[in-house]
Amino acid sequence: MSYAVISLGGKQYRVRPGERLLVDKLATDEGATFNPRVLLVGGDGTTDLSPTTTVTARVVGHQLGEKIRIGKYKKRTGYRKHNGYRSRLTQIEIESIGSAKKPAAAKKAEAPKAVPVPKAAQSEPVPKAEAPKAEAPKAEAPKAEAPKAAPKAAAPKTEPDAEAPVRVAHPPKGYEDLTVAQIAEAASGWRRPNLEAALEHERANAKRKGAIAALESALAAKEDGS
């Protein structure tokens, strides 16, 4: 396969057909073709140092290179400066060197065509099978009557349900979190069983004098009202 050495922007590049490379930015528009200067053409064991062959290249696009950080520093002066720099580049593609063009892309494999089936091989319609004739019903022998089952014994009566458990009164919900002032304010609206349960709980656990006095006062008011 032939190759060539071209010159672009004061630099030399060894290229082949179909090869892509990045060079310094060119003034050519994107998608346009151009012919760089050819310095050497070689291949197949021969080398031409004064070639007349032309190389055709196409501009793929313009882009920026990687950013380079530049830092400056002077000791004992506190001078520090940082700059950045990105090269402006152009990507080109070598389309041909003389008559040698870039290799074409491999064609996609075509799907196998369906082979037509001969008419003789087509299946013939299968004749329908005849349904078997229904036979005459046979005379059934008289069935012997089964002996009647003996009457079931009456089930023993179940005993009456046990008495429902007596409900036990509890202090109002969230009573343990209430303060003495909240108990004194809300006790007048509680029912008597709740008041008694709360008073019993208070005497057994918390033993807050203010809460006990408020509960006793509310119980006394309930008794006077009844």
HELIX and SHEET records of a PDB file:
HELIX    1   1 LYS A  119  ALA A  121  5                                   3    
HELIX    2   2 TYR A  175  ASP A  177  5                                   3    
HELIX    3   3 VAL A  180  ALA A  186  1                                   7    
HELIX    4   4 ALA A  187  GLY A  189  5                                   3    
HELIX    5   5 ARG A  192  HIS A  201  1                                  10    
HELIX    6   6 GLU A  202  ALA A  206  3                                   5    
HELIX    7   7 LYS A  209  GLY A  225  1                                  17    
SHEET    1   A 4 LYS A  11  VAL A  15  0                                        
SHEET    2   A 4 TYR A   3  LEU A   8 -1                                        
SHEET    3   A 4 ARG A  37  GLY A  43 -1                                        
SHEET    4   A 4 THR A  46  ASP A  48 -1                                        
SHEET    1   B 4 ARG A  20  ASP A  24  0                                        
SHEET    2   B 4 TYR A  79  ILE A  97 -1                                        
SHEET    3   B 4 VAL A  55  LYS A  74 -1                                        
SHEET    4   B 4 THR A  33  PHE A  34 -1                                        
SHEET    1   C 3 ARG A  20  ASP A  24  0                                        
SHEET    2   C 3 TYR A  79  ILE A  97 -1                                        
SHEET    3   C 3 ALA A 100  LYS A 101 -1                                        
END                                                                             
